[in-house]
Amino acid sequence: MKKLFGAAVMSAMCLLGAGEVKTLGIKDFVPQAEISAQGEAIKVTGKAQLMMNEAFVIDPAKTCVLSVSARGIDGKYGAFMPIIMQFDAKGRTISCGQVKTIGGTYTELLKPVTRGDKVLYVKDAKLWNKKRLLCIAFNAKEDYSDLPSQRVSWNTITDITEENGMFKVSLTSPIPFPAAVGGIRLHENGPRWIYPLGGRHLGAAWQTLTGKISGQVRNDYPHNSWAPGAVTAKFGFQVNWNNPDAVTELKDIKIEIR
């Protein structure tokens, strides 16, 4: 599964123009033992995650329409969730924690951080959240020009106290990198993909799922718009995630640009 999440620079498809439709078959997905051809359909046996071999170039000015049909077979049914992964200009995956900012949390880091530190000293942490998993973005910019952030620590704040005119923020986990004095901000924790088509529990009948993505946001991670910094994307599926004995077929997998 690791090869599905590699952040190496990838080759991308040509930009699809308005009115163009690309239909995907088994050759367009990363090979794995769980998938096989079933006529014009793709058969998925057991729990699997399918992802396109190559990314396609996105155009926020146009609407990207995604569709797929799926069904369970042999009386073995599972859950089905289409997903979209987004990548920046260097081929790095863009996750929720890198772009979904928490309002009012931008402030200044007043003391440098050494790798392994579990305490931060910031100018204002009145609106910082405690006791839940968050992302702390370093080298942050007030105008969001740092997004998607590449200096993020997934962490939980255990305590916040005022000390000598600054706020002392205590963390559960050590910061995994050094950080200089400068902007700092909290982001929401979340997945590494979006769900523009929703999901279904499958039965014997074919079910068709459709979703649309258009526009590009500044500091969020919505399911119907592209994330900040997104340049390319891949269409994929989480299949039979709730039932390793399920068998699912997929067909009519399409990307359309309008």
The 8 nearest C-alpha neighbors of each residue, nearest first, counted from 0:
[[1, 2, 3, 4, 48, 31, 47, 49],
 [2, 0, 3, 4, 5, 6, 48, 29],
 [1, 3, 5, 4, 0, 29, 6, 50],
 [4, 2, 1, 0, 5, 50, 29, 49],
 [3, 5, 2, 1, 6, 0, 92, 7],
 [6, 4, 2, 7, 3, 1, 91, 92],
 [5, 7, 91, 90, 92, 4, 8, 9],
 [8, 6, 5, 90, 9, 91, 89, 4],
 [7, 9, 90, 89, 6, 10, 91, 88],
 [10, 8, 90, 7, 11, 53, 54, 6],
 [9, 11, 53, 54, 12, 8, 55, 90],
 [12, 10, 54, 55, 53, 9, 56, 13],
 [13, 11, 55, 54, 14, 56, 53, 10],
 [12, 14, 15, 11, 56, 55, 16, 54],
 [13, 15, 56, 16, 12, 55, 57, 58],
 [14, 16, 19, 13, 256, 17, 56, 20],
 [17, 15, 19, 18, 14, 256, 257, 20],
 [16, 18, 257, 256, 19, 15, 61, 255],
 [17, 19, 257, 256, 16, 20, 255, 15],
 [18, 20, 17, 16, 256, 255, 15, 21],
 [21, 19, 255, 254, 22, 256, 18, 253],
 [20, 22, 254, 253, 255, 23, 19, 15],
 [23, 21, 253, 252, 20, 254, 24, 251],
 [24, 22, 252, 27, 253, 21, 25, 251],
 [25, 23, 26, 27, 22, 252, 41, 28],
 [24, 26, 27, 28, 41, 36, 23, 35],
 [27, 25, 24, 28, 29, 23, 30, 52],
 [26, 28, 25, 24, 51, 52, 23, 29],
 [29, 27, 51, 52, 50, 26, 25, 30],
 [28, 30, 52, 50, 51, 31, 49, 27],
 [31, 29, 28, 32, 34, 26, 25, 49],
 [32, 30, 33, 34, 29, 49, 35, 0],
 [31, 33, 34, 30, 35, 44, 43, 47],
 [32, 34, 44, 43, 31, 47, 45, 35],
 [35, 33, 43, 42, 32, 31, 44, 41],
 [36, 34, 42, 41, 37, 43, 33, 25],
 [35, 37, 41, 42, 38, 40, 25, 39],
 [38, 36, 40, 41, 42, 39, 35, 248],
 [37, 39, 40, 36, 41, 42, 35, 250],
 [40, 38, 37, 250, 41, 36, 24, 251],
 [39, 41, 250, 37, 38, 249, 36, 248],
 [42, 40, 36, 249, 248, 37, 35, 25],
 [41, 43, 248, 35, 34, 37, 247, 36],
 [44, 42, 34, 247, 33, 246, 248, 45],
 [43, 45, 246, 33, 245, 42, 34, 247],
 [46, 44, 243, 244, 245, 246, 239, 47],
 [45, 47, 239, 243, 240, 238, 242, 44],
 [48, 46, 238, 237, 45, 49, 33, 239],
 [47, 49, 237, 236, 238, 50, 46, 235],
 [48, 50, 236, 235, 28, 47, 237, 29],
 [51, 49, 235, 28, 29, 234, 52, 3],
 [50, 52, 28, 53, 27, 233, 234, 29],
 [53, 51, 28, 29, 27, 50, 54, 233],
 [54, 52, 51, 11, 10, 12, 55, 233],
 [53, 55, 11, 233, 232, 231, 12, 56],
 [54, 56, 12, 11, 231, 232, 57, 233],
 [57, 55, 231, 14, 230, 12, 11, 13],
 [56, 58, 231, 230, 59, 55, 232, 14],
 [57, 59, 60, 61, 56, 14, 62, 230],
 [60, 58, 214, 61, 213, 215, 57, 225],
 [61, 59, 58, 214, 213, 62, 215, 57],
 [62, 60, 59, 58, 257, 213, 63, 256],
 [63, 61, 213, 257, 256, 212, 64, 211],
 [62, 64, 256, 212, 211, 255, 213, 257],
 [65, 63, 211, 255, 210, 254, 256, 62],
 [66, 64, 254, 210, 209, 253, 211, 255],
 [65, 67, 209, 253, 208, 252, 210, 64],
 [66, 68, 252, 251, 208, 207, 250, 253],
 [67, 69, 207, 250, 206, 249, 251, 205],
 [70, 68, 249, 205, 206, 248, 250, 207],
 [71, 69, 205, 248, 201, 203, 247, 204],
 [70, 72, 247, 76, 203, 202, 201, 246],
 [71, 73, 74, 246, 75, 247, 203, 70],
 [72, 74, 75, 246, 71, 76, 203, 245],
 [73, 75, 72, 76, 71, 203, 202, 245],
 [76, 74, 245, 73, 246, 72, 71, 244],
 [75, 77, 71, 245, 201, 202, 74, 246],
 [78, 76, 239, 245, 242, 201, 200, 241],
 [77, 79, 200, 239, 199, 201, 241, 240],
 [78, 80, 238, 199, 198, 237, 200, 239],
 [79, 81, 198, 237, 236, 82, 238, 197],
 [82, 80, 236, 235, 237, 196, 194, 198],
 [83, 81, 194, 235, 236, 193, 192, 234],
 [82, 84, 234, 193, 192, 233, 235, 194],
 [83, 85, 192, 233, 232, 191, 82, 193],
 [86, 84, 232, 93, 229, 92, 231, 83],
 [87, 85, 92, 91, 90, 231, 229, 93],
 [86, 88, 229, 230, 90, 89, 91, 228],
 [87, 89, 90, 230, 86, 229, 91, 228],
 [90, 88, 87, 91, 8, 86, 7, 9],
 [89, 91, 8, 86, 87, 88, 6, 7],
 [92, 90, 6, 86, 87, 89, 93, 7],
 [91, 93, 86, 85, 6, 94, 90, 87],
 [94, 92, 86, 85, 91, 191, 97, 147],
 [95, 93, 191, 96, 97, 190, 92, 192],
 [94, 96, 189, 97, 99, 220, 98, 190],
 [97, 95, 188, 94, 187, 186, 98, 134],
 [96, 98, 148, 147, 95, 94, 99, 93],
 [97, 99, 147, 218, 95, 219, 96, 146],
 [100, 98, 219, 218, 186, 220, 95, 187],
 [99, 101, 186, 218, 98, 185, 102, 187],
 [102, 100, 186, 185, 104, 187, 103, 99],
 [101, 103, 104, 100, 105, 185, 126, 186],
 [102, 104, 105, 126, 101, 127, 106, 184],
 [103, 105, 184, 102, 185, 126, 127, 101],
 [106, 104, 184, 183, 103, 141, 182, 185],
 [105, 107, 183, 182, 123, 122, 104, 184],
 [108, 106, 182, 122, 181, 121, 183, 109],
 [107, 109, 121, 180, 181, 110, 183, 182],
 [110, 108, 121, 180, 120, 107, 122, 111],
 [109, 111, 180, 120, 108, 112, 119, 179],
 [112, 110, 179, 180, 178, 113, 109, 108],
 [111, 113, 178, 177, 179, 116, 110, 114],
 [114, 112, 177, 116, 115, 111, 178, 176],
 [113, 115, 176, 177, 175, 174, 116, 112],
 [114, 116, 173, 174, 175, 113, 117, 176],
 [117, 115, 173, 174, 113, 114, 118, 112],
 [116, 118, 173, 170, 169, 172, 174, 115],
 [117, 119, 169, 168, 116, 170, 167, 120],
 [120, 118, 168, 167, 121, 169, 117, 112],
 [119, 121, 167, 166, 109, 110, 108, 168],
 [122, 120, 108, 109, 166, 107, 123, 165],
 [121, 123, 165, 107, 166, 106, 109, 108],
 [124, 122, 121, 125, 106, 166, 165, 107],
 [123, 125, 127, 126, 166, 121, 122, 104],
 [126, 124, 127, 123, 104, 166, 159, 128],
 [127, 125, 124, 104, 128, 103, 123, 102],
 [128, 126, 124, 125, 104, 129, 185, 103],
 [129, 127, 126, 130, 156, 131, 133, 185],
 [128, 130, 156, 131, 157, 127, 155, 158],
 [129, 131, 156, 157, 155, 128, 132, 158],
 [132, 130, 155, 129, 133, 156, 128, 154],
 [131, 133, 155, 154, 188, 153, 130, 134],
 [134, 132, 188, 187, 154, 153, 155, 186],
 [133, 135, 153, 186, 152, 185, 96, 188],
 [134, 136, 185, 152, 151, 184, 186, 153],
 [135, 137, 151, 184, 183, 150, 185, 139],
 [136, 138, 183, 139, 150, 151, 182, 135],
 [139, 137, 182, 181, 183, 140, 136, 150],
 [140, 138, 182, 183, 137, 145, 136, 184],
 [141, 139, 143, 142, 145, 182, 144, 138],
 [140, 142, 143, 139, 105, 182, 144, 106],
 [141, 143, 140, 144, 145, 139, 217, 146],
 [144, 142, 140, 145, 141, 146, 218, 217],
 [143, 145, 146, 142, 140, 141, 139, 147],
 [146, 144, 143, 148, 140, 139, 147, 138],
 [147, 145, 148, 144, 143, 98, 227, 228],
 [146, 148, 97, 98, 228, 145, 227, 149],
 [147, 149, 146, 97, 150, 145, 151, 136],
 [148, 150, 151, 147, 97, 146, 136, 145],
 [151, 149, 137, 148, 136, 152, 138, 176],
 [150, 152, 136, 135, 149, 134, 137, 148],
 [151, 153, 135, 134, 154, 174, 136, 150],
 [154, 152, 134, 133, 135, 151, 132, 155],
 [153, 155, 133, 132, 152, 134, 172, 171],
 [156, 154, 132, 171, 131, 170, 130, 133],
 [157, 155, 170, 129, 130, 158, 169, 171],
 [156, 158, 170, 169, 130, 129, 155, 171],
 [159, 157, 169, 156, 168, 160, 129, 170],
 [158, 160, 168, 167, 169, 166, 161, 157],
 [159, 161, 167, 166, 162, 158, 168, 165],
 [162, 160, 166, 165, 167, 164, 163, 159],
 [161, 163, 165, 164, 166, 160, 167, 120],
 [164, 162, 165, 161, 166, 167, 160, 120],
 [163, 165, 162, 161, 166, 122, 123, 121],
 [166, 164, 122, 162, 163, 161, 121, 120],
 [167, 165, 161, 121, 120, 160, 162, 122],
 [166, 168, 120, 160, 159, 119, 161, 162],
 [167, 169, 159, 119, 118, 158, 120, 166],
 [170, 168, 118, 158, 157, 156, 117, 159],
 [171, 169, 156, 117, 157, 172, 155, 118],
 [170, 172, 155, 157, 156, 154, 117, 173],
 [171, 173, 170, 154, 117, 174, 155, 153],
 [174, 172, 115, 117, 116, 175, 171, 170],
 [173, 175, 115, 116, 114, 176, 152, 117],
 [176, 174, 114, 115, 173, 152, 177, 116],
 [177, 175, 114, 174, 178, 113, 115, 112],
 [178, 176, 113, 114, 112, 179, 175, 174],
 [179, 177, 112, 111, 176, 113, 180, 137],
 [178, 180, 111, 181, 112, 177, 110, 138],
 [179, 181, 111, 108, 109, 110, 178, 182],
 [182, 180, 108, 107, 138, 179, 183, 109],
 [181, 183, 139, 107, 138, 106, 140, 108],
 [182, 184, 137, 139, 106, 107, 136, 105],
 [185, 183, 105, 136, 104, 135, 139, 106],
 [184, 186, 135, 101, 134, 104, 136, 100],
 [187, 185, 100, 134, 101, 99, 96, 133],
 [188, 186, 133, 96, 99, 134, 100, 189],
 [187, 189, 96, 133, 134, 95, 186, 132],
 [188, 190, 95, 96, 187, 191, 94, 99],
 [191, 189, 192, 95, 94, 188, 193, 96],
 [192, 190, 94, 95, 93, 84, 189, 193],
 [191, 193, 84, 83, 190, 82, 94, 194],
 [192, 194, 222, 83, 82, 195, 84, 191],
 [195, 193, 82, 197, 222, 196, 81, 83],
 [196, 194, 222, 210, 223, 197, 193, 211],
 [197, 195, 210, 209, 194, 208, 81, 198],
 [198, 196, 194, 195, 80, 81, 199, 208],
 [197, 199, 80, 79, 196, 81, 200, 78],
 [200, 198, 79, 78, 201, 80, 197, 206],
 [199, 201, 78, 77, 79, 202, 198, 76],
 [202, 200, 70, 71, 76, 77, 199, 78],
 [201, 203, 71, 204, 70, 76, 200, 205],
 [202, 204, 71, 70, 72, 205, 201, 74],
 [205, 203, 202, 70, 206, 71, 201, 69],
 [204, 206, 70, 69, 68, 207, 203, 202],
 [205, 207, 68, 69, 70, 204, 208, 201],
 [206, 208, 68, 67, 69, 205, 209, 66],
 [209, 207, 67, 66, 196, 68, 206, 210],
 [210, 208, 66, 196, 65, 207, 67, 211],
 [209, 211, 196, 195, 65, 64, 66, 208],
 [210, 212, 64, 63, 223, 65, 195, 62],
 [211, 213, 223, 224, 63, 62, 64, 225],
 [214, 212, 62, 224, 59, 61, 63, 223],
 [215, 213, 59, 224, 60, 225, 216, 212],
 [214, 216, 225, 224, 59, 226, 227, 213],
 [215, 217, 226, 227, 218, 219, 225, 224],
 [218, 216, 227, 219, 215, 143, 226, 146],
 [219, 217, 98, 99, 100, 216, 227, 143],
 [218, 220, 99, 98, 221, 216, 217, 100],
 [219, 221, 226, 99, 95, 98, 222, 218],
 [222, 220, 223, 224, 219, 193, 226, 225],
 [221, 223, 195, 193, 194, 224, 220, 212],
 [222, 224, 212, 221, 195, 211, 213, 225],
 [225, 223, 213, 212, 214, 215, 221, 222],
 [224, 226, 215, 214, 229, 216, 213, 227],
 [225, 227, 220, 229, 216, 215, 228, 219],
 [228, 226, 217, 229, 216, 147, 146, 218],
 [227, 229, 87, 147, 226, 230, 146, 88],
 [230, 228, 87, 86, 226, 227, 85, 231],
 [229, 231, 87, 88, 57, 86, 56, 228],
 [232, 230, 56, 86, 57, 55, 54, 85],
 [233, 231, 85, 54, 84, 55, 86, 56],
 [232, 234, 54, 84, 83, 51, 55, 235],
 [235, 233, 83, 51, 82, 50, 84, 232],
 [236, 234, 50, 82, 49, 81, 83, 51],
 [235, 237, 81, 49, 82, 48, 80, 238],
 [236, 238, 48, 80, 79, 47, 81, 240],
 [237, 239, 79, 47, 240, 46, 236, 48],
 [238, 240, 77, 46, 78, 242, 241, 245],
 [241, 239, 46, 238, 242, 78, 237, 243],
 [242, 240, 239, 78, 77, 243, 46, 238],
 [241, 243, 239, 244, 77, 245, 240, 46],
 [244, 242, 45, 46, 245, 239, 241, 240],
 [245, 243, 45, 242, 75, 246, 44, 46],
 [244, 246, 75, 76, 45, 77, 242, 243],
 [245, 247, 44, 75, 72, 43, 71, 45],
 [248, 246, 71, 43, 70, 42, 72, 245],
 [247, 249, 42, 41, 70, 69, 43, 40],
 [250, 248, 69, 41, 40, 68, 42, 247],
 [249, 251, 40, 68, 252, 67, 41, 69],
 [252, 250, 67, 68, 253, 22, 249, 66],
 [253, 251, 67, 23, 250, 22, 66, 68],
 [252, 254, 22, 66, 21, 65, 23, 251],
 [255, 253, 65, 21, 20, 64, 22, 256],
 [254, 256, 20, 64, 63, 19, 253, 21],
 [257, 255, 63, 17, 18, 19, 62, 64],
 [256, 17, 62, 18, 61, 63, 255, 64]]
